[in-house]
Amino acid sequence: MATSGINLMSKHFGFLVVVQELERRDKGGEVRWLCECDCGNKKIVKGRTLRKGFIKSCGCLKEKLKNLRIKTKKHHRRPNNKVRQKFRRLLVLSIDKERSRKKKNLYYLCRCDCGSIKSIASGNLGRNTNSCGCLRREKMSERVREKNPCYIDGKSGGIERIKFLQSIRDRDKVCQRCGKTPKQEMTENNRMLSVHHRDGNHENNKIDNCITYCNNCHTKVGCEILAAKKDAEWLEVACEVVGI
């Protein structure tokens, strides 16, 4: 009989009791032990597997735990049925059986006030989710409109901004400083005429506050405004120093 460094004879490991050391070892040369389970079955197990607690029965323990989980699951309280309930903009139509089976969670098919149908987890209804997504989009668009400097007459950004800038160019037709035409600006700088805000406030989008310049004149006007601001600051500092 082969002998191992560690004697496991008559020792208990969970439901298993070591009965005999087998003469034949496994491919790695590890000692194998014949064990008897509490249920009466016998099982051959490696010594290292027994010592580390990887196996504690012949397989009957796994079945017992499985049956115990099934029994416990049956006694769990069933979730409240939310069909026909209303959560802000969502009306619950039915249980989404297919998705519930895939996700292993309860999902409901809901119809939003905007008409779209969406599958939503039961735990999110009335908490994190109150619409198909349209409510969030509306709130975001309101914030964007309020902060957008191109917000004009209830419309903002995108095509409305382009239309507004083009209306200023159509009104002035040419650069109001050097007289350059849109065709000349496109040929020289490969761009359209610029729209300048007279008071420097880009949030003031009144038509009287906007004027058309070419790229060069727009840059010059910006430099002149910046220089005037710096001169005013230096003048104020000089007056404080002199005491005027």
SVG drawing of the C-alpha trace seen along z (x, -y; Angstrom):
<svg xmlns="http://www.w3.org/2000/svg" viewBox="-56 -115 61 117">
<polyline fill="none" stroke="black" stroke-width="0.4" points="0.0,0.0 1.2,-3.5 1.9,-5.7 1.3,-9.5 2.9,-12.1 -0.4,-13.0 -2.6,-10.3 -6.3,-11.0 -7.6,-7.6 -10.9,-7.8 -11.0,-11.6 -14.3,-13.5 -14.6,-16.1 -18.2,-17.4 -20.4,-14.4 -17.5,-12.2 -15.4,-9.8 -12.1,-8.5 -12.2,-4.7 -9.2,-3.6 -6.1,-4.9 -6.1,-3.7 -3.0,-2.1 -3.4,-3.7 -2.7,-7.5 -3.9,-10.1 -1.9,-11.3 -0.2,-14.0 0.9,-11.4 -1.5,-12.6 -2.9,-10.2 -6.6,-9.2 -8.8,-8.2 -12.0,-6.1 -14.6,-8.0 -18.0,-7.0 -20.8,-9.5 -23.4,-9.8 -26.0,-8.8 -24.2,-5.5 -22.6,-6.2 -18.9,-5.9 -16.7,-8.3 -13.0,-8.5 -11.5,-11.9 -8.0,-13.4 -6.3,-14.2 -5.7,-17.9 -9.4,-18.3 -10.5,-16.9 -8.1,-19.0 -9.0,-22.3 -12.8,-21.6 -13.6,-21.6 -15.7,-18.4 -17.9,-17.7 -20.2,-15.0 -20.8,-12.5 -23.1,-15.0 -26.1,-14.6 -25.4,-17.9 -25.8,-19.8 -29.2,-18.3 -30.3,-19.0 -29.3,-22.7 -31.1,-22.9 -34.3,-21.5 -34.0,-23.9 -33.7,-26.9 -36.7,-25.8 -38.8,-25.5 -37.7,-28.8 -38.4,-30.5 -41.9,-29.2 -42.6,-30.9 -41.3,-34.3 -43.9,-37.0 -44.9,-37.5 -44.4,-41.1 -47.4,-43.4 -49.0,-43.3 -48.6,-46.8 -50.7,-46.1 -53.1,-49.1 -51.3,-51.3 -50.2,-54.8 -46.7,-56.2 -46.5,-59.8 -46.5,-59.4 -46.3,-55.6 -49.4,-53.3 -48.5,-49.6 -50.0,-47.3 -48.8,-43.8 -45.8,-41.7 -43.0,-41.4 -42.5,-37.6 -39.8,-37.3 -37.5,-39.9 -38.3,-38.9 -37.1,-35.4 -33.9,-36.6 -33.0,-39.1 -34.3,-37.0 -36.2,-40.0 -39.7,-41.3 -40.3,-43.7 -43.5,-45.4 -44.5,-46.7 -45.6,-50.3 -47.2,-52.9 -46.0,-56.5 -48.3,-59.5 -46.3,-60.3 -47.4,-57.0 -44.2,-54.9 -44.1,-51.4 -41.2,-50.5 -40.2,-47.6 -39.2,-48.7 -38.0,-46.9 -40.6,-46.7 -38.2,-48.3 -37.7,-51.4 -41.3,-52.3 -42.3,-55.4 -38.7,-55.8 -36.0,-56.3 -38.3,-56.0 -41.4,-58.1 -41.5,-58.2 -40.1,-56.5 -37.3,-59.2 -39.4,-62.1 -39.7,-63.8 -35.9,-64.0 -35.4,-65.2 -37.9,-68.0 -36.2,-69.1 -32.8,-69.1 -34.1,-71.1 -35.5,-73.7 -32.2,-74.1 -30.3,-74.3 -32.7,-77.0 -32.3,-79.1 -28.5,-79.0 -28.1,-79.3 -27.1,-82.8 -28.8,-82.3 -32.2,-81.8 -34.5,-83.9 -38.3,-84.1 -38.7,-80.8 -36.4,-79.0 -32.7,-78.3 -29.6,-76.7 -29.3,-74.6 -31.3,-75.7 -32.8,-78.7 -29.3,-80.2 -28.3,-79.7 -31.5,-81.4 -31.0,-84.3 -27.3,-84.9 -28.3,-84.7 -31.1,-87.2 -28.5,-89.8 -26.2,-89.1 -29.2,-89.4 -30.1,-92.8 -26.6,-94.3 -25.5,-92.5 -21.9,-93.6 -19.3,-94.3 -20.4,-97.5 -16.8,-98.7 -14.9,-98.0 -17.7,-97.1 -16.5,-93.6 -19.1,-91.4 -19.9,-87.8 -18.4,-86.5 -15.1,-88.3 -15.0,-87.0 -15.5,-83.5 -12.8,-83.8 -10.2,-85.3 -10.9,-83.6 -13.2,-80.7 -15.8,-81.7 -19.0,-83.7 -19.3,-87.2 -19.2,-87.4 -22.0,-88.8 -20.8,-91.1 -22.6,-92.1 -22.1,-95.9 -22.2,-95.9 -20.1,-92.7 -22.9,-90.8 -23.5,-87.6 -26.7,-87.0 -28.2,-90.2 -29.5,-88.9 -31.6,-91.9 -31.5,-92.7 -30.3,-96.3 -27.4,-95.0 -26.0,-92.9 -24.0,-94.0 -22.2,-92.3 -18.4,-92.4 -15.8,-90.5 -13.3,-88.3 -10.5,-91.0 -12.7,-93.8 -14.3,-91.6 -10.8,-90.9 -9.9,-94.6 -13.1,-95.7 -12.5,-93.0 -8.9,-94.3 -10.1,-97.9 -12.7,-97.0 -10.1,-95.1 -7.6,-98.0 -10.3,-100.5 -11.1,-98.4 -7.4,-98.2 -7.0,-101.9 -10.0,-102.6 -8.5,-100.3 -5.1,-102.0 -6.7,-105.4 -8.7,-104.4 -5.5,-103.1 -3.6,-106.3 -6.4,-108.5 -6.3,-106.6 -2.5,-107.0 -2.6,-110.7 -5.6,-111.2 -7.9,-112.7"/>
</svg>
